[in-house]
Structure formats: structure tokens, C-alpha cells
Amino acid sequence: MWGGVGTGISCGVDSFYAVLKHFNSVYPSRNLTHLCIFNNGSINSCYGVENIPYIKQKVFERAEAVAKEFNLPLLKLESNFQDVVPQSHLRTHTYMDALAIYSLQKLWRTYYYSSTYSFADFSLQKNFDNDPAHFEPLLWDCFSTSKLKIISSGSEGDRNDKVDFIADNPIAQKYLHVCLKKATNCGWCPKCLRTLLALDAANKLDNFRECFNIDAYLKARNKAFVYLYNTIKKEPDQPFFAKTYKILYERHKNFFDNLSSKNK
């Protein structure tokens, strides 16, 4: 069957943005027909605290639950390619996902690949060492054919825009999972913190009590703000934190100014 429209459902912010944007869009012929979950090295490469088989089970179960909520079929794909050909997942994940997409190319007419960065963060500098997510919009255009269009979905906005977009959706509120340490959101790894801070900036923390321990975050909020301040001090234009810091600075100016004065 040709003509399918798919996207991945890892249940992160970027993933949910792509699903919600294309599930019931203004272009019915381009609406999603399938969701996908690929394990082509990402689970083994990214998770390092809990048992990998347990993590994989929970990742797949979560994807299945979300697909059921949207009433869409879920395609699950696993590969041992990285076991046979060891590689840096950071440098090759886009190409590995391209292999997964093309392994099902007879199904797809359109595949939406959830972007990590916005068009404003596009860069070809140090492209042999950098995460290819910085230049994925170009890669996906090059990888597309007359029969299969792969589209970078979400590059038109930044991470804060995506958080705002998904924050009121009950499915995202229930299943959002960004943690790289545990099968549930730990709340303190870098990905959990950047998501909680973005939710804080969006005034949407309470929406996500089902998948985050919001009370624990609020009790240690000052520590999260210190982490945010230190991150911005090292890299003022950091894509995942710059807008969050700008918003939270306006609300908590005295706190951040005190941090600044102590670090002079």
C-alpha cells in the first residue's frame, strides 16, 4: 500500500508537536495515517541508568498507548545495525532514521520527521562533528524522492513554541516523556530540567502533573533557576534555554540579578 503519511512517536516535545500538527491538519490528504517507533540504536545509546530491556519495553508500551489514543496504527521497527557497526549515535542518528524510513518506503508518500532545532539554528559548521539535527532540513530534502517526501516538521518554531503548542493537549499531558535516565521522567537530568523550565515559562506546569513530579520541581525551583542561569552564562544563545531564560528573567528579575552580582 502506497500513500501513507507517517511520523515518529518517541513521546518527546518535538515528537508530540509533529503528531499534533499533522493529525488533523488543514490539509486532509496530508494527515497522519501511521505512527512509528524506531529502535535503531537510540535506546541502547541514550539510556544508561536503568535496565535497557526494561527501558525499551516502557518506550514501546508508551508509544502503543499514544497510538491507541489517536486511533492510529503503530509500526515498530528494531535494528541491530549499531551492534554490528559501532558508531556515535549523536553523529549518525539522522542517517539511521533515514534507513528506517526507507525500509518502509513502499508505504510512505509523506514522512514528517520531528525537528530538534529551528531554521534560525540551521548550521553547516563543523558538520562532521556536530549533531546532524542542525542541518536536517537540508538532509531531508536531499533524501526525498518523487515518490517519498520527507519533511522536517517543527523547524518553523523553537522549543518554547512547541511546548506552548502541545501544553493543552490531554494526551501530551499524560504521556510526555523526555528523560534520558529513567523509564519515567526523573525531573533532574538535563532534558527533564530544560522541559520543566520551558513549561514553567509557559505557565503550564500544572498541566503535566501526571508525567512529572511538579511539587518536587517547585520545592527545588531555585536550584533549577541556578542551573538555567549557569547554562546561559556559558552559552547565551543556547537554543533550548535562551527564550526560557528571557521569559523567566522578566518574572524573577531580583533572583537572577542577585545570582549575577554574586558571580561578578
C-alpha positions in Angstrom: 0.0 0.0 0.0 1.5 3.3 -1.0 0.2 6.7 0.1 0.8 6.5 3.8 1.7 9.6 5.9 3.8 8.9 9.0 5.8 10.3 11.8 7.6 9.0 14.9 6.2 8.9 18.4 9.1 8.9 20.9 6.8 11.0 23.2 9.2 13.9 23.5 8.3 17.6 22.9 9.3 17.5 19.2 7.6 14.3 18.6 4.2 15.3 20.1 4.4 18.6 18.2 4.7 16.8 14.9 1.9 14.4 15.8 -0.5 17.1 16.9 0.3 19.3 14.0 -0.4 16.7 11.3 -3.0 14.5 13.0 -5.9 16.7 12.0 -4.4 19.5 9.8 -5.9 21.9 7.3 -4.6 19.5 4.6 -6.7 16.3 5.0 -4.7 14.4 2.3 -1.6 15.0 4.4 -3.0 13.9 7.7 -1.2 11.1 9.6 -2.2 7.5 8.7 0.5 5.8 10.9 2.8 6.4 13.9 6.2 4.8 14.2 8.7 3.9 16.9 12.2 3.1 15.8 14.8 1.4 17.9 17.9 1.6 15.7 20.4 2.4 18.3 18.8 5.2 20.2 17.7 3.2 23.2 21.0 1.5 23.7 22.9 4.7 23.1 20.9 7.1 25.2 19.8 5.3 28.3 22.4 4.4 30.8 20.9 4.2 34.3 18.0 1.6 34.2 18.0 -1.8 32.6 17.9 -1.4 28.8 15.4 -4.2 28.1 13.1 -2.6 30.7 13.5 0.9 29.2 12.8 -0.5 25.7 9.7 -2.2 26.9 8.4 1.0 28.5 9.2 3.1 25.4 7.3 0.8 23.2 4.4 0.5 25.6 4.1 4.3 25.8 4.2 4.6 22.0 1.5 1.9 21.8 -0.7 3.7 24.3 -0.4 7.0 22.4 -1.1 5.4 19.1 -4.3 3.9 20.6 -5.3 7.3 21.9 -5.0 8.8 18.4 -6.6 5.7 16.9 -3.7 5.2 14.5 -1.7 2.0 13.7 1.8 1.9 15.2 4.7 0.5 13.3 7.6 -0.8 15.4 11.0 -1.3 14.0 14.2 -2.6 15.6 17.6 -3.0 14.1 20.9 -4.4 15.4 22.9 -2.3 12.9 24.7 -0.4 15.7 25.6 -3.6 17.4 27.3 -4.8 14.2 28.7 -1.4 13.2 29.5 0.6 16.4 29.1 4.3 15.9 28.4 7.6 17.6 24.6 7.9 17.8 24.8 11.7 18.2 26.6 11.9 14.8 24.6 9.3 12.9 21.0 9.2 14.3 19.5 11.1 11.4 21.0 8.7 8.9 19.9 5.7 10.9 16.4 7.1 11.0 16.6 7.6 7.2 17.4 3.9 6.9 14.4 3.0 9.0 12.1 5.3 6.9 13.3 3.8 3.7 12.9 0.3 4.9 9.2 1.0 4.7 9.4 3.2 1.6 6.7 1.3 -0.3 4.2 2.5 2.4 5.1 6.2 2.5 4.0 9.1 0.4 5.0 11.6 3.1 7.0 11.2 6.3 7.2 14.0 8.8 10.4 14.0 10.8 10.2 16.0 14.0 12.9 18.6 14.1 15.2 19.4 17.0 16.2 22.9 16.0 14.5 25.8 14.3 15.5 27.2 10.9 17.2 30.0 12.9 19.7 27.5 14.3 20.5 25.9 10.9 24.2 25.4 10.6 26.7 23.5 8.4 29.7 24.5 10.6 31.7 21.5 11.9 29.2 19.3 10.2 31.5 16.2 10.5 31.4 16.6 14.3 28.1 18.3 15.0 24.7 16.7 15.6 23.2 16.5 12.1 20.0 17.8 13.6 21.5 21.2 12.9 21.1 20.7 9.2 18.3 18.1 8.9 16.0 20.3 6.8 18.7 20.2 4.0 19.3 16.4 4.5 15.6 15.5 4.3 15.2 17.5 1.1 18.2 15.7 -0.4 16.8 12.3 0.8 13.4 12.8 -0.7 12.3 11.4 -4.0 9.5 11.8 -6.4 7.6 9.1 -4.5 8.6 9.9 -0.9 8.7 13.4 0.5 10.5 13.6 3.9 9.6 16.8 5.7 11.3 18.4 8.7 8.4 19.2 10.9 8.7 21.9 13.5 11.7 23.8 12.2 9.4 26.9 11.9 9.4 27.3 15.6 11.7 26.9 18.6 11.4 24.6 21.6 9.3 27.1 23.6 6.8 27.4 20.6 6.5 23.6 20.6 5.9 23.5 24.4 3.2 26.1 24.0 1.6 24.1 21.1 1.3 20.8 23.0 0.8 22.0 26.5 -3.1 22.0 26.5 -3.4 18.6 24.8 -4.5 15.9 27.3 -2.6 13.1 25.5 0.7 15.0 25.7 0.0 15.9 29.3 -0.4 12.2 30.1 2.4 10.7 28.1 5.1 13.3 27.6 8.5 11.6 28.3 11.8 13.4 27.8 14.1 11.7 30.3 17.3 10.0 29.2 17.9 8.3 32.5 14.7 6.5 33.5 11.6 5.0 32.1 9.7 7.8 33.9 10.7 11.5 33.9 13.3 11.8 36.7 12.9 15.6 36.8 16.6 16.4 37.2 18.5 15.3 34.1 19.3 18.0 31.6 16.4 17.1 29.3 13.9 17.0 32.2 15.1 20.3 33.5 15.0 22.1 30.2 11.5 20.8 29.7 10.3 21.8 33.2 11.8 25.2 32.8 10.1 25.7 29.5 6.8 24.6 31.0 7.4 27.0 33.9 8.0 29.8 31.3 4.7 28.9 29.6 2.8 28.8 32.9 1.8 25.2 32.1 3.5 23.2 34.9 0.2 22.1 36.5 -0.9 20.5 33.2 1.8 17.9 33.4 1.4 16.6 36.9 0.6 13.2 35.5 4.0 12.7 34.0 6.3 15.0 36.1 6.7 15.4 39.9 5.8 19.1 39.7 5.8 19.6 43.5 9.4 18.3 43.7 10.4 20.8 41.0 8.6 23.7 42.7 10.4 22.8 46.0 13.8 23.0 44.3 12.9 25.6 41.8 15.7 27.9 42.8 18.2 25.2 42.0 16.6 24.8 38.6 16.9 28.6 38.1 20.6 28.4 39.1 21.1 25.7 36.5 19.4 27.8 33.9 21.5 30.9 34.8 24.8 28.9 34.6 23.8 27.4 31.3 23.0 30.8 29.8 26.2 32.3 31.3 28.2 29.7 29.4 26.2 29.9 26.2 23.9 33.0 25.9 22.3 31.8 22.7 21.7 28.2 23.7 18.7 27.2 21.6 16.9 25.2 24.3 17.3 27.8 27.1 17.7 31.4 25.6 13.9 32.2 25.3 13.1 30.4 28.6 15.7 32.5 30.4 14.4 35.7 28.9 10.8 34.9 30.0 11.7 33.7 33.5 14.2 36.6 34.0 11.4 39.1 33.5 9.3 37.3 36.2 12.1 36.7 38.6 14.5 39.6 37.9 15.6 40.1 41.5 16.6 36.4 41.8 18.7 36.3 38.6 20.2 39.7 39.3 21.4 38.5 42.7 23.0 35.5 41.0 24.7 37.8 38.6 26.0 40.1 41.4 27.4 37.1 43.3 29.2 35.9 40.2 31.0 39.1 39.4 
